[in-house]
């Protein structure tokens, strides 16, 4: 969580029910796994959300 908090796009992080979540500066709530690459997860989240709209 401390490394995730240092990421340029992340505003806050929290741990809930065995998962790590982050709120981006765009107010997107994203769930992260322990060994995820932060940039990749954020990019994939945004691409998936764009396809739905």
ZIZI-V297792 format. One record per pair of residues at least 12 apart in sequence whose ideal C-beta (glycine too) atoms are under 7 Angstrom apart, sorted by the first residue. I is the first residue (numbers start at 1). J is the second residue. D is the distance in Angstrom with one decimal. If there is no record, write none. Layout:
i j d
I J D
I J D
This chain:
i j d
1 13 4.8
1 15 6.3
1 20 5.8
4 20 6.7
4 22 5.6
4 32 6.5
4 38 6.2
7 38 5.1
9 24 5.1
9 25 5.8
9 42 5.9
10 22 4.9
10 24 6.1
11 23 5.0
11 24 6.4
11 25 5.1
19 31 5.5
20 32 4.7
24 42 6.7
28 45 6.6
30 42 6.5
30 45 5.1
